Amino acid sequence: MWNTLFGILLIIHGLVFIMFLVYVKLPEEEEGYFGWSRKSWLLDRFLGEKIVKIVGIVLWVTIIVGFVISGIVILAKHVARMA
């Protein structure tokens, strides 16, 4: 039971990261934004804006895929053990 719950939570957690790829202005605040601004406090000084966006998106997608695949593997192992 705990393995199933943990697997589902990992998948949901990974899918929640998709929300942060979108940079949206919050309606109730003048300067409030939600998501990734496509800027990096560390890499902007060394790399161009286009490279920072590419690196950020690649890392973000890697994180999303990692969480989702981890959850699927945990669920698959749990189902295989039950059979």
C-alpha positions as CSV (number, residue, x, y, z in Angstrom):
1,M,0.0,0.0,0.0
2,W,2.8,2.5,0.9
3,N,4.7,1.7,-2.2
4,T,1.6,2.4,-4.3
5,L,1.0,5.7,-2.5
6,F,4.7,6.7,-2.8
7,G,4.7,5.9,-6.6
8,I,1.6,7.9,-7.2
9,L,3.0,10.9,-5.2
10,L,6.2,10.8,-7.2
11,I,4.3,10.9,-10.5
12,I,2.1,13.8,-9.3
13,H,5.2,15.6,-7.9
14,G,6.9,15.3,-11.3
15,L,3.8,16.5,-13.2
16,V,3.5,19.5,-10.9
17,F,6.9,20.7,-12.1
18,I,5.3,21.3,-15.5
19,M,3.5,24.3,-14.0
20,F,6.8,26.1,-13.3
21,L,7.8,25.9,-17.0
22,V,5.1,28.5,-17.7
23,Y,5.8,32.1,-16.6
24,V,2.4,33.6,-15.8
25,K,1.5,37.0,-14.3
26,L,-0.6,36.6,-11.2
27,P,-3.8,38.7,-11.6
28,E,-4.1,39.9,-8.0
29,E,-0.6,41.4,-7.8
30,E,1.0,44.1,-9.9
31,E,4.5,42.6,-9.9
32,G,3.7,39.0,-9.0
33,Y,4.8,36.3,-11.3
34,F,4.5,32.5,-11.1
35,G,7.0,30.1,-12.7
36,W,10.4,30.3,-14.2
37,S,11.4,33.7,-15.7
38,R,14.0,32.1,-18.1
39,K,16.7,34.0,-16.2
40,S,19.5,32.6,-13.9
41,W,21.2,34.6,-11.2
42,L,24.3,32.4,-11.7
43,L,24.5,31.6,-15.4
44,D,23.4,34.9,-16.9
45,R,26.8,36.5,-16.2
46,F,28.7,33.8,-18.1
47,L,26.3,32.5,-20.8
48,G,24.0,34.1,-23.3
49,E,20.3,34.3,-22.7
50,K,19.5,31.6,-25.3
51,I,21.9,29.1,-23.8
52,V,20.5,29.7,-20.3
53,K,17.0,29.0,-21.6
54,I,18.2,25.8,-23.3
55,V,20.1,24.5,-20.2
56,G,17.2,25.4,-17.9
57,I,14.6,23.6,-20.0
58,V,16.8,20.5,-20.4
59,L,17.3,20.3,-16.7
60,W,13.6,20.9,-16.0
61,V,12.5,18.2,-18.4
62,T,15.1,15.8,-16.9
63,I,13.6,16.4,-13.5
64,I,10.1,15.8,-14.7
65,V,11.0,12.6,-16.5
66,G,13.0,11.4,-13.6
67,F,10.2,11.8,-11.1
68,V,7.6,10.3,-13.4
69,I,9.8,7.3,-14.4
70,S,10.7,6.7,-10.7
71,G,7.0,6.6,-9.8
72,I,6.2,4.2,-12.6
73,V,9.1,1.9,-11.7
74,I,8.0,1.8,-8.0
75,L,4.4,1.1,-9.1
76,A,5.5,-1.6,-11.6
77,K,7.6,-3.4,-9.0
78,H,4.8,-3.3,-6.5
79,V,2.3,-4.7,-9.0
80,A,4.8,-7.4,-10.0
81,R,5.4,-8.4,-6.4
82,M,1.6,-8.7,-5.8
83,A,1.1,-11.0,-8.9
